């Protein structure tokens, strides 16, 4: 149902009403990926009106979860970034992540920037718990 | 009301219910910028629930307008990209643009990529007309 490239680069957090929320496995940014639980979608326009409203709610709560992850890891974020690109993986998915003026790609976009950095095990646990506490 | 950097890089198209829609003055991509007509906003979470739903509708219609611009200019798009970053200009604004596998930044993001390319006058007129015909 999900493109394996989305699964390989992220960790399951929880299923929301519309999307599965996953933590991007990249310690450089607190970063959640939302993937609607209908696999044939490519664009936001492919969602029904009520699904679009639900997506926006899930983007907002994911932003709150991103802030919680960032704070738990001691690097609170200054700005949220939201992106729906799909140039590489066309299955509809939305990125919600936090930025700081001292992050490696600032002020440019994170997509395609350098190589992911793995979380240390303890930090990953903390990130997952912090995100789930907001999303669940 | 609008950050001058948003105005300088784009051309007014029309005012929708929530946002002013502007054509990004960059001939490399068919690209609309949506700026809510309330200047104190920074993040999607700063919108009310009904404004968030309206924003999503305006993103979808802007995607249709982007496709119309692209087709009018003879370069139909294969994929839409939507982004809300605000790392440089913090006033809330949303980018909706069209991508092709032969565009200069493909498959990476467009933000911060190279320098804008000015439209030729006739192409700009055509782009503005095409976008307005969908948005109006």
Interface residues (C-beta under 8 A of the other chain):
Chain A: X42 X43 X44 X45 X49 X52 X53 X55 X56 X57 X59 X60 X63 X64 X79 X80 X81 X82 X83 X84 X85 X86 X87 X88 X90 X99 X106 X107 X108 X109 X111 X112
Chain B: X42 X43 X44 X45 X49 X52 X53 X55 X56 X57 X59 X60 X63 X64 X79 X80 X81 X82 X83 X84 X85 X86 X87 X88 X90 X99 X106 X107 X108 X109 X111 X112
